[in-house]
């Protein structure tokens, strides 16, 4: 059994990047942009309403304040400020999730913040403090073995190990930076095979050719990749064909 998540609501005003409606027919968890790297109130409300109608869990995809860089630029934000901004983003999404008859079910950092929290204990602790400030013991979705998960565990928050269907991995289990070759997988056949291998607990191949095994309860497919909605549907069908149940982790 594995959860299938995707990044949704990644638009702003009249600009839309993700095919939210189509993705919500395939995924079981939706990482909804909360306005700092993408998203706006109207988009957040629309995605929450549709997610609730489809029975998809709503997650707060929190980010550095970086609309221009889509949250993928490295930033140095003071811990107290970051904690407050994380809490702010969760609270904003919670309003629309509740209005849709649901609620925020988990938290996942986005982009540069996600990667920073793999190794930076200070930034990771600030994210966790933001989750706690938001007022509920929400599960934290992130990379296995990360400083984010260490901080969440220390704070008594549940952690959910995540793997990526369409990203390259280093031998140590961290993601290949997007600035380097092999960071993003574009061959659908490779993505499908990797998805099944991860869900089945089998080895995948790291960027240097070595075998790598990832323990994951949730599998991510990026919503901003070309034909993401079609790919998400094919992944779900491929998992089902392999006898793997796709179900939300919360």
C-alpha positions in Angstrom: 0.0 0.0 0.0 1.3 3.5 -0.8 0.0 7.1 -1.0 0.3 9.0 -4.2 0.8 12.8 -3.8 1.3 15.7 -6.2 1.8 19.5 -6.0 -1.4 21.4 -6.8 -2.7 24.9 -6.9 0.6 26.1 -8.4 -0.8 29.1 -10.2 -1.3 32.8 -9.4 -4.2 35.0 -10.6 -4.9 34.2 -14.3 -1.7 32.1 -14.6 -2.2 28.4 -14.0 0.6 25.8 -14.1 -0.9 22.6 -12.7 -4.0 20.7 -14.1 -5.5 20.4 -10.7 -8.9 18.9 -11.7 -7.3 16.1 -13.7 -4.6 15.4 -11.0 -7.2 15.1 -8.3 -8.8 12.2 -10.1 -5.6 10.2 -9.6 -3.8 11.3 -6.5 -4.7 10.5 -2.9 -3.0 13.5 -1.3 -2.7 17.0 -2.6 0.2 19.3 -1.6 -1.6 22.7 -2.0 0.5 25.8 -2.6 -0.2 28.3 0.1 0.7 31.6 -1.6 4.4 31.9 -0.9 5.8 30.1 -4.0 2.5 29.9 -5.9 -1.2 30.0 -5.2 -3.6 32.6 -4.2 -6.9 32.7 -2.2 -9.2 31.8 -5.1 -6.9 29.0 -6.3 -6.5 27.6 -2.8 -10.3 27.6 -2.2 -11.0 26.0 -5.6 -8.4 23.2 -5.1 -9.7 22.5 -1.5 -13.3 22.2 -2.7 -12.4 19.8 -5.5 -10.0 17.8 -3.3 -12.7 17.4 -0.7 -15.2 16.3 -3.3 -12.8 13.7 -4.6 -11.9 12.4 -1.2 -8.3 13.5 -1.6 -6.4 14.6 1.6 -5.3 18.2 1.7 -1.7 19.1 2.6 -0.1 22.5 3.2 2.8 22.9 0.8 4.8 25.5 2.7 7.6 27.5 1.1 10.1 30.3 1.4 8.5 33.6 0.3 9.6 33.5 -3.3 6.9 33.9 -6.0 9.4 35.1 -8.6 11.6 32.0 -8.1 8.8 29.5 -7.6 10.3 28.7 -4.2 13.3 27.0 -5.7 15.9 29.6 -4.8 18.0 29.1 -1.7 17.3 31.7 1.0 18.5 32.5 4.5 15.5 33.3 6.6 15.8 33.8 10.4 14.3 30.9 12.3 11.6 32.9 14.1 10.5 34.5 10.9 10.4 31.1 9.0 8.4 29.5 11.8 5.8 32.3 11.7 5.6 32.2 7.9 5.1 28.4 8.0 2.3 28.8 10.6 0.7 31.6 8.5 0.6 29.4 5.4 -0.9 26.5 7.2 -3.5 28.7 8.7 -4.5 30.3 5.4 -5.0 26.9 3.8 -6.9 25.6 6.8 -9.6 28.3 6.3 -10.4 27.0 2.8 -10.0 23.4 3.7 -12.6 23.8 6.5 -14.9 25.7 4.3 -14.8 22.7 1.9 -15.8 20.4 4.7 -12.3 19.0 5.2 -9.1 20.2 6.9 -5.3 20.4 6.5 -4.2 16.8 7.0 -0.4 17.2 6.8 2.5 19.6 5.9 5.2 19.3 3.2 7.9 21.9 2.5 8.4 22.9 -1.1 11.4 23.3 -3.3 14.4 25.0 -1.7 12.9 24.7 1.7 12.4 21.0 1.3 16.0 20.5 0.3 17.4 22.8 2.9 15.6 20.9 5.7 17.2 17.7 4.7 20.5 18.8 6.2 19.9 22.1 8.0 18.7 21.4 11.6 18.0 25.0 12.3 15.7 25.6 9.4 14.1 22.1 9.9 13.4 23.0 13.6 11.8 26.3 12.4 9.5 24.5 10.0 8.4 22.1 12.8 7.9 25.1 15.2 5.7 26.6 12.5 3.6 23.4 12.3 3.2 23.4 16.1 2.3 27.1 16.2 -0.5 26.3 13.7 -2.1 24.4 16.4 -2.5 20.7 15.4 0.0 17.8 15.5 0.0 17.4 11.8 2.2 14.7 10.1 5.2 16.0 8.3 6.0 14.7 4.8 9.6 14.6 3.8 12.8 12.7 2.9 13.7 9.7 5.0 16.5 10.4 7.4 16.2 14.2 7.0 16.8 16.8 9.7 13.1 17.7 9.2 12.0 14.3 10.3 14.4 14.3 13.2 13.0 17.6 14.4 9.4 16.5 13.9 10.0 13.3 15.8 11.6 15.2 18.7 8.5 17.5 18.8 6.1 14.5 18.8 4.8 15.0 15.3 4.2 12.0 13.0 6.6 11.7 10.1 5.8 10.3 6.6 8.7 9.0 4.5 8.4 10.2 0.9 10.0 9.1 -2.4 9.8 10.7 -5.8 8.7 8.9 -9.0 10.2 11.5 -11.4 13.4 12.7 -9.6 17.0 11.4 -9.8 18.7 10.2 -6.6 22.2 10.4 -5.3 23.7 7.2 -3.8 23.0 8.6 -0.3 19.3 8.8 -0.9 19.1 12.6 -1.4 17.8 14.2 -4.5 20.0 15.2 -7.4 19.8 19.1 -7.5 17.8 20.4 -10.5 20.9 22.2 -11.7 22.7 18.9 -12.4 22.1 16.2 -15.1 19.8 13.5 -14.2 17.7 15.5 -11.7 14.4 15.0 -13.5 13.2 11.8 -15.1 11.4 12.5 -18.4 10.9 8.9 -19.8 7.4 7.7 -18.7 8.5 4.1 -18.8 11.3 4.8 -16.4 9.0 6.7 -14.1 6.5 3.9 -14.1 9.1 1.2 -13.4 10.6 3.3 -10.6 7.2 3.9 -9.0 6.4 0.2 -8.8 9.9 -0.7 -7.5 9.7 1.9 -4.7 6.2 0.8 -3.7 7.2 -2.8 -3.7 10.3 -2.2 -1.6 12.8 -3.0 -4.4 16.0 -1.3 -5.4 16.1 1.6 -7.9 19.2 2.9 -9.6 20.9 6.0 -8.3 22.3 8.6 -10.7 25.8 7.0 -10.5 24.4 3.5 -11.4 24.5 2.0 -7.9 21.5 0.3 -6.4 19.4 2.2 -3.9 16.5 1.1 -1.8 14.0 3.8 -0.5 11.5 3.2 2.3 8.5 5.3 1.5 4.8 5.5 2.5 4.1 8.2 0.0 5.1 8.6 -3.7 5.3 12.1 -5.3 4.8 13.0 -8.9 5.4 16.6 -9.7 2.4 18.5 -10.9 4.4 21.0 -13.0 6.0 18.4 -15.3 4.7 18.0 -18.8 1.6 15.7 -19.0 1.7 15.3 -15.2 -2.0 14.4 -15.0 -1.7 11.6 -17.6 1.5 10.4 -15.9 -0.2 10.3 -12.5 -3.0 8.2 -13.9 -0.6 5.8 -15.5 1.4 5.5 -12.3 -1.8 4.6 -10.3 -2.9 2.1 -12.9 0.6 0.6 -13.0 0.6 0.3 -9.2 -2.8 -1.4 -9.2 -1.6 -3.8 -11.9 1.3 -4.8 -9.6 -1.1 -5.5 -6.8 -0.3 -2.4 -4.8 -3.1 -0.5 -3.2 -3.0 3.3 -3.6 -4.4 4.9 -0.4 -3.8 8.1 1.5 -1.6 7.7 4.6 -4.0 9.7 6.8 
